[in-house]
Amino acid sequence: MSQRIEDYALIGDCETAALVGRNGSIDWLCWPAFDSDACFAAILGTNKNGRWLITPADDVVKTSRRYLGDTLILETRFETKSGTVALVDFMPPRGKASDIVRLVRGISGTVKMRMELVIRFGFGVDIPWVRRIDHSLLAICGQDMTVLRTPVETRGEDLTTVSDFEVREGETVPFVLTYGPSHLEPPGPIDPEQALEETEAFWKDWCSHCTRDGPYHDLILRSLITLKTLTFAPTGGIVAAPTTSLPEKLGGSRNWDYRFCWLRDATFTLLALMNSGYTEEASAWHNWLLRAAAGAPANMQIMYGIWGQRRLLEWEAGWLAGYEGAQPVRVGNAAHAQLQLDVYGELIDAFHQSRMAKLKLDDESWALECNVLNHLAEVWDKPDHGIWERRGQPRHYVFSKVMTWVAFDRGIKSAETFGFKAPLLHWRALREAIHRDVCNRGFDAGENAFVESYGSKLLDASVLLLPGVGFLPADDPRIRGTIAAVEQHLMHDGFVLRHDPREVSDEHQPIEGAFLACSLWLADAYVLSGDLDKAQVLFDRVAGLANDVGLLAEEYDSVARRQTGNFPQALTHIALINTAHNLSAARQKSEKPAMQRSK
């Protein structure tokens, strides 16, 4: 049985990432990239679907873990009756090959250890051919190859590579697993200790560029490290999470593949990076957006692959039992083909924020924006599938319409501020028409709130973003009414649900967990409204859910008291960074304020 989602920690090399359980088992890894097939998939099935365990052979009295300083080097300590060992796990920054290094260090006494390596390519189903070459173990299956190097003796048992060894105080036993394409020569060995030094130096240097100090420094920095880890270094694309099919509802079917890059996260991501001093990463993300969205605006998607791929076909891995039985296990994401109008606004807003932050933009950026806005002028009044990617009939979602308003608003302001040629009269007329349409059809006087979609009386947490994007000021009675309605209907055990629980669902499943980014959006709305104490309480409540190494998933099940959804979730950590900046700026008027969306 898999461990709880919050029992995992993250290691990665900025091209892929692995999840390491508290018990010393790596239960998830896609190699060689985030969107590759998994070779360790135990988190979605059983140990037979691939994992790499290193743990004491005898009973563990106490387990503790931490990242070593401001790095992505994980140390797990196991205390047994006979002694204590530290398991140090990390992935060095990608060189010619991708490596996982695991160092077993003796802290005290003598500890008997057990290593079990189960490699299963193809999402846990393909058993490789394993053979010895010199002092290494070579595993090959189709296009994939791994090489295990360690000084301890290994043997095969039931299609598993195992080793039993002892570690004494002061000793270190290294294990290095390296990936390479099977048609090439096996990748060469690395020095584990040197790799440790270089990995530590890489992260310390990267963290030194963070410009934010103050009460939330450690929290912000751990979230930034997580965001950097989820960045695909060759292109600058940032995956929503390194996992697929960790359920939004425990035991449910809302299990999606998040190993792709969503346009929707664009502006939030840019603000988180730029406010923290990471303009290089912000520029790389902007350039990825430009390349991904290039082409006919009518063909623009809500998400793309890490290289900018557009065809993200969805299929089901039926041989995997799912996390705690949550099925199906999905690979790919069919939502990529949906019409979601809000992403047009996010794209134009991201470009505008980049200019306001004085990032160097491609000369073709404005031409692309004009093409997008010309297309949006023709389709803004169509129904779509909304920010939450509903798979039923399209509707006129309020947030989608608001973001089309944002698109024209930011286009107008970019043209006015930077002197670009644009059909300003036409755009201004559209901006006014959309605003009027949303206020007339998206606001329900009975509920005294903006609702999920035209004609509905149900709420939707995305309307909390209306003051933040500048659609209406935070002190507008309609915004205050919306916040009050969210508190009344969407708050559950102190957190915000993204969907209205009054909705009659055809899924016949219990209510999903609270969406953590939405809870932070409410905190941001409180900040804008001047309710700093309420914002602080909600921020601290969400931050308090982070696991022992500072990581957060997509949602939180307050009944089971467990994190749910894909993990770790970029949007949650981005929202945490931005809310921390907003609170800090509001609390300390003398401090340079955090950069807000230009309105």
C-alpha positions as CSV (number, residue, x, y, z in Angstrom):
1,M,0.0,0.0,0.0
2,S,1.3,3.5,-0.9
3,Q,2.2,5.9,1.8
4,R,0.2,9.1,2.4
5,I,0.9,11.8,-0.2
6,E,2.4,14.1,2.4
7,D,4.8,11.3,3.4
8,Y,6.8,11.9,0.2
9,A,9.6,14.3,-0.5
10,L,10.9,15.6,-3.9
11,I,14.2,15.3,-5.6
12,G,15.0,16.3,-9.1
13,D,17.5,17.6,-11.7
14,C,15.3,20.3,-13.4
15,E,14.3,17.8,-16.2
16,T,12.5,15.2,-14.2
17,A,11.7,14.5,-10.6
18,A,11.3,11.6,-8.1
19,L,9.2,11.1,-5.0
20,V,11.0,9.6,-2.0
21,G,8.8,8.1,0.8
22,R,9.5,8.5,4.5
23,N,10.4,4.8,4.5
24,G,13.3,5.3,2.1
25,S,11.4,4.1,-1.0
26,I,11.5,6.0,-4.3
27,D,7.9,5.2,-5.5
28,W,7.6,7.6,-8.5
29,L,10.0,8.6,-11.3
30,C,9.6,9.3,-15.0
31,W,12.8,9.0,-16.9
32,P,14.4,10.8,-18.7
33,A,11.9,13.7,-18.6
34,F,8.8,14.8,-16.6
35,D,6.5,13.5,-19.4
36,S,8.3,10.2,-20.0
37,D,7.0,6.8,-19.0
38,A,7.5,6.0,-15.3
39,C,10.0,3.4,-14.4
40,F,9.0,3.6,-10.7
41,A,5.2,3.6,-10.4
42,A,4.6,2.0,-7.0
43,I,2.7,5.0,-5.8
44,L,-0.1,4.2,-8.4
45,G,0.1,0.4,-7.8
46,T,2.2,-1.9,-5.8
47,N,5.9,-2.5,-5.3
48,K,5.8,-4.8,-8.3
49,N,5.2,-1.7,-10.5
50,G,8.6,-0.3,-9.7
51,R,10.3,1.2,-6.7
52,W,13.8,1.6,-5.2
53,L,13.9,0.9,-1.4
54,I,16.8,1.5,0.9
55,T,16.0,1.0,4.6
56,P,17.2,-0.7,7.8
57,A,16.6,-4.4,7.9
58,D,15.5,-4.3,11.5
59,D,12.6,-2.4,13.1
60,V,13.0,1.4,12.9
61,V,12.5,3.2,16.3
62,K,12.3,6.7,14.8
63,T,12.4,8.3,11.4
64,S,13.1,12.0,10.7
65,R,14.0,13.9,7.5
66,R,15.0,17.3,6.2
67,Y,16.5,19.0,3.2
68,L,20.1,20.0,3.9
69,G,19.9,23.8,4.1
70,D,18.6,25.6,1.1
71,T,19.0,22.7,-1.3
72,L,17.1,19.8,-2.8
73,I,19.3,17.2,-1.1
74,L,17.1,15.1,1.1
75,E,18.4,13.4,4.3
76,T,16.3,10.7,6.0
77,R,17.5,9.5,9.4
78,F,16.6,6.0,10.6
79,E,17.2,5.2,14.3
80,T,17.2,1.6,15.3
81,K,18.2,-0.3,18.4
82,S,21.6,-1.1,17.0
83,G,22.4,2.4,15.6
84,T,21.5,5.3,13.4
85,V,22.0,5.8,9.7
86,A,21.3,8.7,7.3
87,L,20.1,8.1,3.8
88,V,21.1,11.1,1.6
89,D,19.1,11.3,-1.7
90,F,19.6,13.7,-4.6
91,M,19.8,14.2,-8.3
92,P,22.8,16.1,-9.5
93,P,22.1,18.9,-12.1
94,R,21.8,17.2,-15.4
95,G,25.1,16.5,-17.2
96,K,25.5,14.1,-20.0
97,A,23.2,11.7,-18.2
98,S,20.6,11.8,-15.5
99,D,21.6,10.2,-12.1
100,I,20.0,9.4,-8.8
101,V,22.6,9.3,-6.0
102,R,21.8,7.6,-2.7
103,L,24.4,7.7,0.1
104,V,23.9,5.5,3.2
105,R,26.0,7.1,6.0
106,G,26.6,5.5,9.4
107,I,25.9,7.9,12.2
108,S,26.3,5.6,15.2
109,G,26.5,1.9,16.0
110,T,26.2,-0.7,13.2
111,V,23.0,-1.0,11.2
112,K,21.9,-3.9,8.9
113,M,20.5,-2.5,5.7
114,R,18.3,-3.8,2.9
115,M,18.2,-2.5,-0.7
116,E,15.5,-3.6,-3.2
117,L,15.5,-2.2,-6.7
118,V,12.4,-3.0,-8.9
119,I,12.7,-1.3,-12.3
120,R,9.6,-1.4,-14.4
121,F,9.6,0.7,-17.5
122,G,6.3,1.7,-19.4
123,F,4.5,2.9,-16.2
124,G,5.2,-0.2,-14.1
125,V,4.6,-3.0,-16.6
126,D,7.7,-3.6,-18.7
127,I,10.3,-5.9,-17.1
128,P,13.9,-5.1,-18.3
129,W,16.6,-7.5,-19.2
130,V,19.3,-7.3,-16.5
131,R,23.0,-8.3,-16.8
132,R,26.3,-7.5,-15.2
133,I,29.0,-5.5,-16.9
134,D,32.2,-5.2,-14.8
135,H,31.1,-3.7,-11.5
136,S,27.8,-2.4,-12.7
137,L,24.3,-3.8,-13.3
138,L,22.7,-2.9,-16.7
139,A,18.9,-3.0,-17.2
140,I,17.5,-2.6,-20.7
141,C,14.0,-2.6,-22.1
142,G,13.1,-1.1,-25.5
143,Q,14.5,2.5,-25.7
144,D,15.4,2.7,-22.0
145,M,18.5,1.7,-20.1
146,T,19.6,2.2,-16.5
147,V,23.0,1.4,-14.9
148,L,23.4,0.7,-11.1
149,R,26.8,1.2,-9.6
150,T,27.5,0.3,-5.9
151,P,30.4,-1.3,-4.1
152,V,28.2,-3.7,-2.2
153,E,27.2,-7.1,-3.5
154,T,23.8,-7.4,-5.2
155,R,21.8,-10.4,-6.4
156,G,18.5,-11.2,-8.1
157,E,15.4,-12.3,-6.3
158,D,12.0,-12.7,-7.9
159,L,12.8,-10.2,-10.7
160,T,14.2,-7.8,-8.1
161,T,17.8,-6.6,-7.5
162,V,18.5,-6.9,-3.8
163,S,21.4,-6.3,-1.4
164,D,21.9,-6.9,2.3
165,F,24.8,-5.0,3.9
166,E,25.9,-3.3,7.1
167,V,26.9,0.3,7.7
168,R,29.1,1.2,10.7
169,E,29.6,4.6,12.3
170,G,31.7,6.8,9.9
171,E,31.1,4.7,6.8
172,T,29.3,5.7,3.6
173,V,27.9,3.2,1.1
174,P,27.0,4.8,-2.2
175,F,24.4,3.8,-4.8
176,V,24.2,5.5,-8.2
177,L,21.4,4.8,-10.7
178,T,21.9,6.4,-14.1
179,Y,19.6,6.6,-17.1
180,G,20.7,6.5,-20.8
181,P,19.1,5.6,-24.2
182,S,19.5,1.9,-24.8
183,H,21.1,2.3,-28.3
184,L,24.1,4.1,-26.9
185,E,27.0,3.0,-24.8
186,P,26.2,2.8,-21.0
187,P,26.7,6.3,-19.4
188,G,30.0,6.6,-17.5
189,P,30.3,6.6,-13.7
190,I,30.2,9.7,-11.5
191,D,31.9,10.4,-8.2
192,P,29.1,10.4,-5.6
193,E,30.8,12.6,-3.1
194,Q,31.9,15.1,-5.8
195,A,28.3,15.1,-7.2
196,L,27.1,15.9,-3.7
197,E,29.4,18.9,-3.4
198,E,28.4,20.1,-6.9
199,T,24.7,19.7,-6.2
200,E,24.9,21.6,-2.9
201,A,26.9,24.4,-4.6
202,F,24.3,24.6,-7.4
203,W,21.3,25.0,-5.1
204,K,23.1,27.4,-2.7
205,D,24.1,29.6,-5.6
206,W,20.6,29.6,-7.0
207,C,19.0,30.4,-3.7
208,S,21.5,33.3,-3.1
209,H,19.6,35.3,-5.8
210,C,16.4,35.4,-3.8
211,T,15.8,39.1,-3.0
212,R,13.1,38.6,-0.4
213,D,13.8,38.6,3.3
214,G,11.5,38.9,6.2
215,P,9.2,36.6,8.2
216,Y,8.3,34.3,5.2
217,H,11.8,33.9,3.8
218,D,12.2,30.2,4.5
219,L,8.6,29.4,3.3
220,I,9.1,31.4,0.1
221,L,12.5,29.9,-0.6
222,R,11.3,26.3,-0.2
223,S,8.4,27.0,-2.6
224,L,10.8,28.7,-5.1
225,I,13.1,25.6,-4.9
226,T,10.1,23.5,-5.7
227,L,9.1,25.7,-8.6
228,K,12.7,25.6,-9.9
229,T,12.6,21.8,-9.7
230,L,9.4,21.6,-11.7
231,T,11.0,23.7,-14.5
232,F,12.1,21.8,-17.5
233,A,15.5,23.5,-17.9
234,P,15.9,23.0,-21.7
235,T,12.8,25.0,-22.6
236,G,11.7,27.0,-19.4
237,G,8.3,25.2,-19.3
238,I,7.0,24.6,-15.8
239,V,5.0,21.5,-15.2
240,A,1.9,21.7,-12.9
241,A,3.2,18.7,-10.9
242,P,5.6,15.8,-11.6
243,T,2.8,13.2,-11.1
244,T,-0.3,11.8,-12.7
245,S,-3.5,10.5,-11.2
246,L,-3.0,11.2,-7.5
247,P,-6.7,11.6,-6.7
248,E,-8.5,14.8,-6.0
249,K,-11.0,12.7,-4.1
250,L,-9.6,9.7,-2.2
251,G,-11.1,6.6,-3.9
252,G,-12.6,8.8,-6.7
253,S,-12.1,9.1,-10.4
254,R,-10.9,12.7,-10.7
255,N,-7.4,11.6,-11.5
256,W,-5.6,13.7,-14.0
257,D,-2.1,13.9,-15.6
258,Y,-0.4,17.1,-14.5
259,R,3.0,16.6,-16.1
260,F,2.3,19.4,-18.6
261,C,2.5,23.2,-18.7
262,W,-0.7,25.3,-18.3
263,L,-1.1,28.8,-19.8
264,R,-3.5,29.5,-16.9
265,D,-0.6,29.7,-14.4
266,A,1.3,32.2,-16.5
267,T,0.8,35.5,-14.7
268,F,0.9,33.9,-11.2
269,T,4.2,32.3,-12.1
270,L,5.7,35.4,-13.5
271,L,4.8,37.4,-10.4
272,A,6.1,34.8,-8.0
273,L,9.5,34.7,-9.9
274,M,9.9,38.4,-10.5
275,N,8.9,39.4,-6.9
276,S,11.6,37.0,-5.7
277,G,14.4,38.2,-7.9
278,Y,14.4,35.4,-10.5
279,T,14.2,37.4,-13.7
280,E,16.1,34.8,-15.7
281,E,13.6,32.1,-14.9
282,A,10.7,34.6,-15.5
283,S,12.2,35.4,-19.0
284,A,12.6,31.7,-19.8
285,W,8.9,31.1,-18.8
286,H,7.8,34.1,-20.9
287,N,9.8,32.8,-23.9
288,W,8.2,29.3,-23.5
289,L,4.8,30.9,-23.5
290,L,5.6,32.8,-26.7
291,R,6.8,29.7,-28.5
292,A,4.0,27.5,-27.3
293,A,1.2,30.0,-28.2
294,A,2.7,30.8,-31.6
295,G,0.5,30.0,-34.6
296,A,-3.2,30.5,-35.3
297,P,-4.9,32.0,-32.2
298,A,-7.9,29.7,-32.9
299,N,-5.6,26.7,-32.3
300,M,-4.2,28.0,-29.0
301,Q,-4.5,25.4,-26.2
302,I,-4.8,25.6,-22.5
303,M,-1.8,23.5,-21.9
304,Y,1.2,22.1,-23.8
305,G,4.0,19.6,-23.3
306,I,7.3,20.6,-21.8
307,W,8.8,21.0,-25.3
308,G,5.6,22.8,-26.5
309,Q,3.9,19.7,-27.8
310,R,0.3,20.1,-28.6
311,R,-1.1,16.5,-28.9
312,L,-1.4,15.3,-25.3
313,L,-3.6,12.2,-26.0
314,E,-5.3,10.7,-23.0
315,W,-5.3,7.0,-22.3
316,E,-5.6,4.7,-19.3
317,A,-3.0,2.5,-17.7
318,G,-5.4,-0.3,-16.8
319,W,-2.8,-2.5,-15.1
320,L,-2.2,0.0,-12.3
321,A,-4.6,-0.3,-9.4
322,G,-4.4,3.5,-8.7
323,Y,-3.4,5.4,-5.6
324,E,-5.4,3.6,-2.8
325,G,-7.6,2.2,-5.5
326,A,-8.5,5.5,-7.1
327,Q,-9.1,4.7,-10.8
328,P,-8.6,5.2,-13.6
329,V,-4.9,6.0,-13.9
330,R,-4.7,8.5,-16.8
331,V,-1.7,9.3,-19.0
332,G,-2.1,12.4,-21.2
333,N,-4.8,15.0,-20.7
334,A,-7.9,15.3,-23.0
335,A,-8.6,18.8,-21.5
336,H,-5.9,20.1,-23.8
337,A,-8.5,20.3,-26.6
338,Q,-11.1,22.2,-24.7
339,L,-12.0,25.9,-25.3
340,Q,-11.2,27.8,-22.2
341,L,-11.4,31.5,-22.9
342,D,-9.6,32.6,-19.7
343,V,-6.2,31.5,-21.0
344,Y,-6.3,34.2,-23.6
345,G,-6.5,36.7,-20.8
346,E,-3.7,35.0,-18.9
347,L,-1.4,35.1,-21.9
348,I,-2.0,38.8,-22.7
349,D,-1.7,39.7,-19.0
350,A,1.5,37.8,-18.7
351,F,3.0,39.7,-21.6
352,H,1.9,43.0,-20.1
353,Q,3.3,42.2,-16.7
354,S,6.6,41.2,-18.3
355,R,6.8,44.5,-20.1
356,M,6.0,46.4,-16.9
357,A,8.8,44.5,-15.1
358,K,11.1,45.5,-18.0
359,L,11.9,42.0,-19.1
360,K,13.3,41.8,-22.6
361,L,10.6,40.5,-24.9
362,D,10.8,39.1,-28.4
363,D,10.1,41.7,-31.1
364,E,7.3,39.4,-32.4
365,S,5.4,39.5,-29.1
366,W,3.1,42.4,-29.9
367,A,2.2,41.0,-33.3
368,L,1.2,37.7,-31.6
369,E,-0.9,39.6,-29.0
370,C,-2.7,41.6,-31.7
371,N,-3.6,38.3,-33.5
372,V,-4.8,36.8,-30.3
373,L,-7.0,39.8,-29.5
374,N,-8.4,39.9,-33.0
375,H,-9.5,36.3,-32.6
376,L,-10.8,36.9,-29.1
377,A,-13.0,39.7,-30.4
378,E,-14.8,37.0,-32.4
379,V,-15.2,34.4,-29.7
380,W,-15.3,36.1,-26.3
381,D,-19.1,35.6,-26.1
382,K,-19.1,31.9,-26.7
383,P,-19.6,29.3,-23.9
384,D,-16.5,27.4,-22.8
385,H,-15.4,24.7,-20.3
386,G,-14.0,27.1,-17.7
387,I,-11.0,27.3,-15.5
388,W,-11.8,24.0,-13.8
389,E,-11.9,22.2,-17.2
390,R,-15.4,20.8,-16.8
391,R,-16.0,17.9,-19.1
392,G,-19.7,18.4,-19.6
393,Q,-21.6,20.9,-21.8
394,P,-19.9,24.3,-22.2
395,R,-21.3,27.3,-20.3
396,H,-20.8,31.0,-20.0
397,Y,-18.4,30.9,-17.1
398,V,-18.0,34.3,-15.3
399,F,-14.3,33.9,-14.7
400,S,-13.7,33.1,-18.4
401,K,-15.6,36.3,-19.4
402,V,-13.7,38.4,-16.9
403,M,-10.4,37.1,-18.3
404,T,-11.4,38.1,-21.8
405,W,-12.0,41.6,-20.3
406,V,-8.5,41.4,-18.8
407,A,-7.1,40.5,-22.3
408,F,-8.4,43.7,-23.9
409,D,-7.7,45.8,-20.8
410,R,-4.0,44.7,-20.8
411,G,-3.7,45.0,-24.6
412,I,-5.0,48.6,-24.4
413,K,-2.6,49.5,-21.5
414,S,0.4,48.0,-23.3
415,A,-0.4,50.0,-26.4
416,E,-0.9,53.2,-24.4
417,T,2.2,52.7,-22.2
418,F,4.6,51.5,-24.8
419,G,3.3,53.3,-27.9
420,F,2.3,50.2,-29.9
421,K,0.0,50.5,-32.8
422,A,-3.5,49.1,-32.0
423,P,-7.2,49.5,-32.8
424,L,-7.8,51.1,-29.5
425,L,-11.3,52.4,-30.1
426,H,-12.4,48.9,-31.0
427,W,-10.7,47.3,-28.1
428,R,-12.1,49.9,-25.7
429,A,-15.6,49.3,-26.9
430,L,-15.1,45.5,-26.4
431,R,-13.7,46.0,-23.0
432,E,-16.7,48.0,-22.0
433,A,-19.2,45.6,-23.5
434,I,-17.6,42.6,-21.7
435,H,-17.6,44.4,-18.4
436,R,-21.3,45.3,-18.8
437,D,-22.2,41.8,-19.9
438,V,-20.5,40.2,-16.8
439,C,-22.0,42.7,-14.4
440,N,-25.5,42.2,-15.9
441,R,-25.5,38.4,-16.4
442,G,-22.8,37.1,-14.0
443,F,-23.9,38.9,-10.8
444,D,-26.9,37.4,-8.9
445,A,-28.7,40.0,-6.8
446,G,-30.3,37.3,-4.7
447,E,-27.0,35.8,-3.8
448,N,-25.4,39.3,-3.7
449,A,-22.4,37.7,-5.5
450,F,-20.8,36.9,-8.8
451,V,-21.6,33.3,-9.6
452,E,-20.0,30.5,-11.4
453,S,-21.8,30.9,-14.8
454,Y,-24.6,33.0,-16.3
455,G,-28.0,32.0,-15.0
456,S,-26.6,29.9,-12.1
457,K,-27.0,30.6,-8.4
458,L,-24.0,28.5,-7.5
459,L,-20.6,30.0,-6.6
460,D,-17.1,29.3,-7.9
461,A,-13.9,30.1,-6.1
462,S,-12.4,31.7,-9.2
463,V,-14.5,34.8,-8.7
464,L,-12.2,35.6,-5.8
465,L,-9.7,36.7,-8.4
466,L,-11.9,39.6,-9.7
467,P,-10.5,42.3,-7.5
468,G,-6.9,41.0,-8.1
469,V,-7.2,41.3,-11.8
470,G,-8.7,44.8,-11.5
471,F,-12.2,44.0,-12.8
472,L,-13.7,45.8,-9.8
473,P,-12.1,47.4,-6.8
474,A,-12.0,45.4,-3.6
475,D,-14.3,47.8,-1.8
476,D,-17.0,47.5,-4.4
477,P,-20.2,46.2,-2.7
478,R,-20.5,43.5,-5.3
479,I,-17.0,42.2,-4.4
480,R,-17.6,42.4,-0.7
481,G,-20.9,40.5,-1.3
482,T,-19.0,37.9,-3.3
483,I,-16.4,37.4,-0.5
484,A,-19.2,37.1,2.1
485,A,-21.0,34.5,-0.1
486,V,-17.8,32.5,-0.6
487,E,-17.3,32.5,3.2
488,Q,-20.9,31.3,3.7
489,H,-21.0,28.6,1.0
490,L,-17.5,27.6,-0.1
491,M,-15.7,27.6,3.3
492,H,-15.4,24.1,4.7
493,D,-13.4,23.5,7.9
494,G,-11.6,26.8,7.4
495,F,-10.6,26.2,3.8
496,V,-12.1,27.2,0.4
497,L,-13.7,24.7,-1.9
498,R,-13.4,25.5,-5.6
499,H,-16.9,24.1,-6.4
500,D,-20.1,24.9,-4.6
501,P,-21.1,21.9,-2.4
502,R,-24.8,22.7,-3.1
503,E,-24.2,21.5,-6.6
504,V,-25.9,18.1,-7.4
505,S,-23.1,16.0,-8.8
506,D,-23.7,12.9,-11.0
507,E,-20.4,11.4,-9.7
508,H,-22.0,10.0,-6.5
509,Q,-18.8,10.6,-4.7
510,P,-18.0,12.5,-1.5
511,I,-17.0,16.2,-1.8
512,E,-13.5,16.7,-2.9
513,G,-10.8,18.3,-0.7
514,A,-10.3,22.1,-0.3
515,F,-8.4,23.6,-3.2
516,L,-5.4,25.1,-1.5
517,A,-4.7,27.8,-4.2
518,C,-8.3,29.0,-3.8
519,S,-7.9,29.4,0.0
520,L,-4.9,31.6,-0.8
521,W,-6.9,33.6,-3.3
522,L,-9.4,34.4,-0.5
523,A,-6.4,35.5,1.6
524,D,-5.4,37.8,-1.3
525,A,-8.9,39.2,-1.5
526,Y,-8.8,39.9,2.2
527,V,-5.5,41.8,1.7
528,L,-7.0,43.9,-1.0
529,S,-10.0,44.6,1.2
530,G,-7.8,45.6,4.1
531,D,-8.7,42.6,6.3
532,L,-5.1,41.8,7.0
533,D,-5.8,39.8,10.2
534,K,-8.3,37.5,8.4
535,A,-5.7,37.1,5.6
536,Q,-3.0,36.2,8.0
537,V,-5.1,33.6,9.7
538,L,-6.0,31.9,6.4
539,F,-2.4,32.1,5.1
540,D,-1.0,30.5,8.3
541,R,-3.7,27.8,8.1
542,V,-2.7,26.8,4.5
543,A,1.0,27.1,5.2
544,G,0.5,24.9,8.3
545,L,-0.6,22.0,6.0
546,A,2.9,21.7,4.4
547,N,4.5,18.5,5.2
548,D,7.7,18.2,7.3
549,V,9.9,19.2,4.3
550,G,7.6,22.1,3.2
551,L,5.7,20.5,0.3
552,L,2.0,20.9,-0.6
553,A,-0.3,19.0,-2.9
554,E,-3.2,20.4,-4.9
555,E,-5.9,19.9,-2.2
556,Y,-6.6,19.0,1.4
557,D,-9.2,16.6,2.7
558,S,-10.1,18.1,6.1
559,V,-12.1,15.1,7.1
560,A,-9.3,12.6,6.5
561,R,-6.8,15.3,7.4
562,R,-4.7,14.4,4.4
563,Q,-3.2,16.1,1.3
564,T,-4.9,15.0,-2.0
565,G,-4.2,15.6,-5.7
566,N,-1.0,15.7,-7.6
567,F,2.1,16.4,-5.6
568,P,3.9,18.7,-5.2
569,Q,1.6,21.2,-6.9
570,A,3.2,24.2,-8.6
571,L,0.0,26.4,-8.4
572,T,-0.2,25.9,-4.7
573,H,3.4,26.9,-4.1
574,I,3.0,29.8,-6.5
575,A,0.0,31.0,-4.6
576,L,1.8,30.6,-1.3
577,I,4.7,32.8,-2.6
578,N,2.4,35.5,-4.0
579,T,0.2,35.7,-0.9
580,A,3.4,35.8,1.3
581,H,4.6,38.8,-0.8
582,N,1.2,40.5,-0.6
583,L,0.9,40.1,3.1
584,S,4.5,41.2,3.7
585,A,4.0,44.3,1.5
586,A,0.7,45.2,3.3
587,R,2.2,44.7,6.8
588,Q,5.3,46.7,6.1
589,K,4.4,49.9,4.3
590,S,8.1,51.0,4.2
591,E,9.1,47.8,2.4
592,K,9.2,47.8,-1.4
593,P,5.7,46.5,-2.3
594,A,5.3,43.2,-4.1
595,M,4.6,43.7,-7.7
596,Q,0.8,43.3,-8.4
597,R,-1.0,42.7,-11.6
598,S,-0.9,46.1,-13.4
599,K,-4.5,47.2,-13.6
